[in-house]
Amino acid sequence: MTQQSANTVLDLVKQLADTVLEFFAHLMRWLPQASWSQILALCIVLALISAVLPLAATLFVLFLMMKFILLAVTRPGQKQQENL
């Protein structure tokens, strides 16, 4: 990794950390004045995100692997025989 790309990655990590800290600071200001229904809705949304995103990523990887395996097995350059 070159020095320039290392600096770019470091700048990106710093920006991400600043954004996350700003989000949590905003959350800490909002939380005391939020109603219980808003907090419940937030918890439900966070639970759905934390459950659905890993599942979607896992399924994406599995289907992509199946595609590559099928492409390797069928050898796309050859004609397939029709079963009649």
N, C-alpha and C positions, 0 to 999 in steps of 0.2 A: 504494500500500500504506500503510495507516495505521500509526501508531507501535505500537499494540497488537498488530497482526498481525505486524509486523516483530519485536517482542520475542518473540512466541510462536514464530515460525520460528527465531529465534536460540536460544531455549531448547531447541527440538527438536534443532537441530544440535549444541548442546553436550551434550545427553543422549546422542545417537547417538555422538558422539566419545568420551564417557566409557565407554560400553558397549563400543565397539570396542577401546579401550585396555585395559579390564579383561579382555576376552576374550584379547587377545594376551599380557597379563601371565600369565594362567592357562595359556595355551599354552606360554609359556616355562618355567613351573614344571613342567609335565607332560612336556614333550618329553625332557629328559634321563633320566627314569625310564621312558619308554615302550619297549616292545619293538619290534623291527623290524616284526613283523606288525601291530601297532597303527598304526605310522607308515605302513605300506603301505596299510592299510585307510583311513586318513585321506586319503592322497593319492588313492586311487581315488574316494572319496566326493566330494572337492573337484573332481576332474576331471569326474565325472559332472554335478555341479551346474553347473560353469562351461560345460559343453557343452550340457546339456539346457535350462536356463532361457532362454538367449537364443534357442534354436530354438523353444521353446514360445511365447515372446513374439512372435517374428517370425511364426509361423504364425497366432497369434491375430489380429494386426493384418491379415495378408493376408486371412483369412477374414472378418473384420469389414468390410474394404473391399469384398470381393466381395459381401457381403450388401447393403451400401449401394448399390452399383452396380446389383445386380439389382433392388432396390426402386425405384431411380430409373428403370430401364428399363421395368419392368412396370407402373408407375403403379398403386399399390394401390387407387385409387378406381374403376378401370374393371374390367369383367368380361373375363376372358380367353376367347378363342375356343377351342373344343375342336377338335382335329384328329382327324377320323374317317376 
